[in-house]
């Protein structure tokens, strides 16, 4: 009964300590410090262990021995002196072993709780260090007097993104915003490649982990940027100015490049599958390009070199393909409704109609 009472009181106290703080005010309880909560939780566990030992050493032990009921007074009087001494010694030994076991179990419980609490404290400390590093890197990024300091902030954020996956998206959102806000203004005439810090931020964004989210680089003005081999799958680059940019071997699959300026861009080996290129201004050469499933509706592709291009399932509705070279291009399942194909070379009208979707408004 005593153990049961201890268990009940300890359990209530432990539950009180472990209830989320936002619930406590509603029931008029005071938030306890962490050490008190862990102490009460340990007491509750000790109570459970004590109750278990009482049950095992009492009713459970008698039942296993075949005794359904305790000895009566008459049965005890029939015991010899030797039997009584042996019974007392056996009881003392059992109690001693039980106490020893309880101490060992309690020690294990408190050690485990201590290790868990230490791990939580260490995690909290690490998060605090990450927050300090993040704050310092942001301060460096915002330093307008020193390029070196800004570069240090950019690479510090890249390292932090690798060390703290939970902050990955926030960090790359910050870097993307930095490039958008610090690129040349729309009314400014752009000459030459991006500023060193803008290029550094774009490089870091382009080499991030492959299984992460898409970045928002809407309306980015970075002509002649070096994005060779960059991972920009699913990126939002609508209305971006990437004229003359180096995008060789870049992964732009699923990216939004509607109305983007890609004139003169180096796209050799780039992956443009399922990319939205509606209204985009493209380079004159798209040889061997992967454009499967891409949206090229109403895009100006006049005199475009599309030799060997993969245009399987591409949307070319209303596209201007006058004079385009389609030698070896794969147009299987491409939608050419309303497209202007006058003067194309490399494929005949019959060959195009045999594999692609055309309608009465398609011009040959």
C-alpha positions as CSV (number, residue, x, y, z in Angstrom):
1,X,0.0,0.0,0.0
2,X,2.8,2.4,0.8
3,X,4.5,1.7,-2.5
4,X,1.2,2.2,-4.3
5,X,0.7,5.6,-2.6
6,X,4.3,6.6,-3.5
7,X,3.7,5.6,-7.1
8,X,0.4,7.6,-7.3
9,X,1.9,10.8,-5.8
10,X,5.1,10.5,-7.8
11,X,3.1,9.8,-11.0
12,X,0.9,12.8,-10.6
13,X,3.9,15.0,-9.8
14,X,5.8,13.7,-12.9
15,X,2.8,14.3,-15.1
16,X,2.6,17.8,-13.7
17,X,6.2,18.4,-14.5
18,X,6.0,17.0,-18.0
19,X,2.8,18.7,-19.2
20,X,3.6,21.3,-21.8
21,X,3.9,24.8,-20.3
22,X,1.1,26.2,-22.5
23,X,-1.4,23.9,-20.8
24,X,-0.3,24.6,-17.2
25,X,-1.9,28.1,-16.8
26,X,-5.4,26.7,-17.6
27,X,-5.1,24.3,-14.6
28,X,-3.5,26.8,-12.2
29,X,-0.1,25.0,-12.1
30,X,3.4,26.5,-11.9
31,X,6.0,25.7,-14.5
32,X,8.8,23.7,-12.9
33,X,12.5,23.9,-13.9
34,X,14.0,21.1,-15.9
35,X,15.9,19.6,-13.0
36,X,12.7,19.3,-10.9
37,X,10.8,17.7,-13.8
38,X,13.5,15.1,-14.3
39,X,13.7,14.4,-10.6
40,X,10.0,13.9,-10.3
41,X,10.0,11.7,-13.4
42,X,12.8,9.6,-11.8
43,X,10.7,9.3,-8.6
44,X,7.7,8.1,-10.6
45,X,9.8,5.4,-12.2
46,X,11.2,4.4,-8.9
47,X,7.7,4.0,-7.5
48,X,6.8,1.8,-10.4
49,X,9.8,-0.4,-9.9
50,X,9.1,-0.6,-6.1
51,X,5.5,-1.6,-6.7
52,X,6.7,-4.2,-9.2
53,X,9.1,-5.7,-6.7
54,X,6.4,-5.9,-4.0
55,X,4.1,-7.7,-6.3
56,X,6.8,-10.1,-7.4
57,X,8.1,-10.9,-3.9
58,X,4.6,-11.2,-2.4
59,X,1.6,-12.6,-4.2
60,X,3.4,-13.6,-7.4
61,X,6.1,-15.5,-5.5
62,X,3.5,-17.4,-3.4
63,X,1.5,-18.3,-6.4
64,X,4.5,-19.6,-8.3
65,X,5.4,-21.7,-5.2
66,X,1.9,-23.2,-5.2
67,X,0.7,-21.3,-2.1
68,X,-2.6,-19.6,-2.7
69,X,-2.9,-18.0,0.7
70,X,-0.5,-16.8,3.4
71,X,0.2,-19.1,6.4
72,X,-2.3,-19.1,9.2
73,X,-1.5,-18.6,12.9
74,X,-1.9,-22.3,13.5
75,X,0.4,-23.2,10.7
76,X,3.1,-20.8,12.0
77,X,2.9,-22.3,15.5
78,X,3.6,-25.8,14.0
79,X,6.9,-24.6,12.6
80,X,10.0,-25.8,14.5
81,X,12.7,-23.4,15.8
82,X,14.9,-24.3,12.9
83,X,12.2,-23.6,10.4
84,X,11.5,-20.3,11.9
85,X,15.2,-19.3,11.8
86,X,15.5,-20.4,8.2
87,X,12.3,-18.4,7.3
88,X,13.7,-15.3,9.0
89,X,17.1,-15.7,7.3
90,X,15.4,-16.3,3.9
91,X,13.3,-13.2,4.4
92,X,16.3,-11.1,5.3
93,X,18.2,-12.4,2.2
94,X,15.2,-11.7,0.0
95,X,14.8,-8.1,1.3
96,X,18.6,-7.5,1.0
97,X,18.6,-8.7,-2.6
98,X,15.5,-6.7,-3.4
99,X,17.0,-3.5,-1.9
100,X,20.2,-4.1,-3.9
101,X,18.2,-4.7,-7.1
102,X,16.2,-1.6,-6.4
103,X,19.4,0.5,-6.0
104,X,20.8,-0.9,-9.2
105,X,17.7,-0.3,-11.1
106,X,17.3,3.2,-9.7
107,X,20.9,3.9,-10.6
108,X,20.4,2.7,-14.2
109,X,17.2,4.8,-14.5
110,X,18.8,8.0,-13.2
111,X,21.9,7.4,-15.3
112,X,19.8,7.0,-18.4
113,X,17.8,10.1,-17.6
114,X,21.0,12.0,-16.9
115,X,22.5,10.9,-20.3
116,X,19.3,11.9,-22.1
117,X,19.2,15.3,-20.3
118,X,22.8,15.8,-21.2
119,X,22.1,15.0,-24.9
120,X,19.2,17.5,-24.9
121,X,21.4,20.1,-23.3
122,X,24.1,19.5,-25.8
123,X,21.6,19.8,-28.7
124,X,20.3,23.1,-27.2
125,X,23.9,24.4,-27.0
126,X,24.6,23.4,-30.6
127,X,21.4,25.1,-31.8
128,X,22.6,28.2,-29.9
129,X,25.9,28.1,-31.6
130,X,24.3,27.7,-35.0
131,X,22.1,30.7,-34.3
132,X,25.1,32.7,-33.4
133,X,26.9,31.6,-36.6
134,X,23.8,32.5,-38.7
135,X,23.5,35.9,-37.1
136,X,27.2,36.7,-37.7
137,X,27.0,35.5,-41.4
138,X,24.0,37.6,-42.0
139,X,25.8,40.6,-40.6
140,X,28.7,39.9,-42.9
141,X,26.4,39.5,-45.9
142,X,24.9,42.9,-45.2
143,X,28.3,44.7,-45.0
144,X,28.3,47.1,-47.9
145,X,31.8,48.5,-47.3
146,X,33.9,45.3,-47.7
147,X,33.6,42.8,-50.5
148,X,35.8,40.4,-48.6
149,X,33.4,40.5,-45.6
150,X,30.4,39.8,-47.9
151,X,32.2,36.8,-49.5
152,X,33.0,35.5,-46.1
153,X,29.3,35.7,-45.1
154,X,28.2,33.9,-48.3
155,X,30.6,30.9,-47.8
156,X,29.8,30.9,-44.0
157,X,26.1,30.4,-44.9
158,X,27.0,27.6,-47.3
159,X,28.9,25.8,-44.5
160,X,26.1,26.4,-42.1
161,X,23.5,25.0,-44.6
162,X,25.6,21.8,-44.7
163,X,25.9,21.6,-40.9
164,X,22.3,22.4,-40.1
165,X,19.8,20.7,-42.5
166,X,16.9,22.3,-40.7
167,X,18.1,25.7,-41.7
168,X,18.9,24.7,-45.3
169,X,15.9,26.3,-47.0
170,X,16.1,29.5,-44.9
171,X,19.8,30.0,-45.9
172,X,19.3,29.5,-49.6
173,X,16.2,31.7,-49.5
174,X,18.5,34.4,-48.0
175,X,21.1,33.9,-50.7
176,X,18.5,34.0,-53.5
177,X,17.1,37.2,-52.1
178,X,20.6,38.6,-51.9
179,X,21.2,38.0,-55.6
180,X,17.7,39.4,-56.6
181,X,18.0,42.5,-54.4
182,X,21.6,43.4,-55.3
183,X,21.7,42.7,-59.0
184,X,21.6,45.8,-61.3
185,X,18.3,47.7,-61.3
186,X,16.1,47.2,-64.4
187,X,16.8,50.7,-65.6
188,X,20.5,50.1,-65.4
189,X,22.5,49.2,-68.5
190,X,24.3,46.0,-67.8
191,X,27.9,45.6,-69.1
192,X,29.9,42.6,-68.3
193,X,29.4,39.7,-65.9
194,X,27.8,39.9,-62.4
195,X,29.5,41.5,-59.4
196,X,31.9,39.2,-57.6
197,X,29.6,38.7,-54.6
198,X,26.5,38.1,-56.8
199,X,28.5,35.5,-58.8
200,X,29.6,33.8,-55.5
201,X,26.1,33.6,-54.2
202,X,24.9,32.1,-57.5
203,X,27.7,29.6,-57.5
204,X,26.8,28.5,-53.9
205,X,23.1,28.2,-54.9
206,X,24.1,26.1,-58.0
207,X,26.1,23.6,-56.1
208,X,23.7,22.9,-53.2
209,X,22.4,19.4,-52.4
210,X,20.5,17.7,-55.2
211,X,17.5,16.7,-53.1
212,X,16.6,20.2,-51.9
213,X,13.8,22.6,-52.8
214,X,13.6,24.9,-55.8
215,X,15.1,28.4,-55.4
216,X,13.3,31.6,-56.3
217,X,15.4,33.7,-58.7
218,X,12.5,35.5,-60.3
219,X,13.6,38.4,-62.6
220,X,17.3,37.9,-61.8
221,X,19.5,40.1,-63.9
222,X,22.8,38.2,-64.3
223,X,23.9,38.2,-67.9
224,X,27.2,36.4,-68.5
225,X,26.9,34.6,-65.2
226,X,28.9,31.4,-64.8
227,X,26.3,28.7,-64.0
228,X,28.0,25.8,-65.7
229,X,26.9,22.5,-64.2
230,X,24.6,24.3,-61.7
231,X,21.7,22.5,-60.1
232,X,18.6,24.7,-60.8
233,X,16.0,22.0,-61.2
234,X,12.5,23.5,-60.6
235,X,14.0,27.0,-60.0
236,X,11.9,30.1,-60.7
237,X,13.8,32.1,-63.3
238,X,10.8,33.8,-64.9
239,X,11.7,37.1,-66.6
240,X,15.3,36.5,-65.7
241,X,18.1,38.1,-67.8
242,X,20.7,35.3,-68.4
243,X,21.8,36.5,-71.8
244,X,25.3,35.2,-72.6
245,X,25.3,33.1,-69.4
246,X,27.3,29.9,-69.2
247,X,24.7,27.2,-68.5
248,X,26.5,24.2,-70.0
249,X,25.6,21.0,-68.3
250,X,23.2,22.9,-66.0
251,X,20.2,21.0,-64.7
252,X,17.2,23.2,-65.5
253,X,14.6,20.4,-65.6
254,X,11.2,21.7,-64.5
255,X,12.5,25.2,-64.1
256,X,10.3,28.2,-64.8
257,X,12.0,30.3,-67.5
258,X,9.0,32.0,-69.1
259,X,9.9,35.3,-70.8
260,X,13.5,34.7,-69.8
261,X,16.3,36.3,-71.9
262,X,18.6,33.4,-72.9
263,X,20.1,35.0,-76.0
264,X,23.6,34.0,-76.5
265,X,23.5,31.6,-73.5
266,X,25.7,28.5,-73.6
267,X,23.3,25.7,-73.2
268,X,25.4,22.8,-74.4
269,X,24.5,19.7,-72.4
270,X,21.9,21.5,-70.3
271,X,18.9,19.6,-69.2
272,X,15.8,21.6,-70.1
273,X,13.2,18.8,-69.9
274,X,9.8,19.9,-68.6
275,X,11.1,23.4,-68.5
276,X,8.7,26.4,-69.0
277,X,10.3,28.4,-71.8
278,X,7.1,30.1,-73.0
279,X,7.9,33.5,-74.5
280,X,11.6,33.1,-73.7
281,X,14.3,34.6,-76.0
282,X,16.6,31.7,-76.7
283,X,20.1,31.3,-78.1
284,X,20.3,30.5,-81.8
285,X,21.8,27.0,-81.1
286,X,20.0,24.2,-79.3
287,X,21.8,21.3,-80.9
288,X,21.3,18.0,-79.1
289,X,19.3,19.7,-76.4
290,X,17.0,17.8,-74.1
291,X,13.7,19.7,-74.4
292,X,11.4,16.8,-73.7
293,X,8.1,18.0,-72.2
294,X,9.3,21.6,-72.3
295,X,6.8,24.4,-72.7
296,X,7.9,26.4,-75.8
297,X,4.4,27.8,-76.7
298,X,4.5,31.1,-78.6
299,X,8.3,31.1,-78.4
300,X,10.4,32.7,-81.2
301,X,12.5,29.8,-82.6
302,X,13.2,31.4,-86.0
303,X,16.3,30.0,-87.8
304,X,17.0,28.0,-84.6
305,X,19.5,25.1,-84.9
306,X,17.6,22.2,-83.4
307,X,19.6,19.4,-84.9
308,X,19.3,16.3,-82.8
309,X,17.2,18.1,-80.2
310,X,14.9,15.9,-77.9
311,X,11.5,17.5,-78.3
312,X,9.4,14.5,-77.2
313,X,6.1,15.7,-75.8
314,X,7.2,19.3,-76.0
315,X,4.5,22.1,-76.2
316,X,5.2,24.1,-79.3
317,X,1.8,25.5,-79.8
318,X,2.0,28.8,-81.7
319,X,5.8,28.7,-81.8
320,X,7.6,30.5,-84.6
321,X,9.9,27.8,-86.2
322,X,10.4,29.6,-89.5
323,X,13.7,28.4,-91.1
324,X,14.6,26.2,-88.1
325,X,16.9,23.2,-88.7
326,X,15.2,20.0,-87.4
327,X,17.7,17.5,-88.7
328,X,17.6,14.5,-86.4
329,X,15.2,16.2,-84.0
330,X,12.8,13.9,-82.2
331,X,9.3,15.4,-82.3
332,X,7.4,12.4,-81.1
333,X,4.2,13.5,-79.4
334,X,5.1,17.2,-79.7
335,X,2.2,19.7,-80.0
336,X,2.7,21.9,-83.1
337,X,-0.8,23.2,-83.2
338,X,-0.7,26.7,-84.7
339,X,3.1,26.6,-85.1
340,X,4.7,28.2,-88.0
341,X,7.0,25.7,-89.7
342,X,7.5,27.4,-93.0
343,X,11.0,27.0,-94.4
344,X,12.1,24.4,-91.9
345,X,14.9,22.1,-93.0
346,X,15.9,18.5,-92.0
347,X,12.3,17.2,-91.9
348,X,9.5,17.1,-94.4
349,X,5.9,18.0,-93.7
350,X,5.0,14.3,-93.9
351,X,7.7,13.3,-91.5
352,X,6.6,15.9,-89.0
353,X,2.9,15.1,-89.2
354,X,3.7,11.4,-88.8
355,X,5.1,11.9,-85.3
356,X,3.8,15.2,-84.0
357,X,0.4,16.7,-83.3
358,X,-0.6,19.4,-85.9
359,X,-3.9,21.0,-86.8
360,X,-5.4,23.2,-89.5
361,X,-3.6,26.3,-88.2
362,X,-0.2,24.7,-88.4
363,X,1.8,26.4,-91.2
364,X,4.1,24.5,-93.5
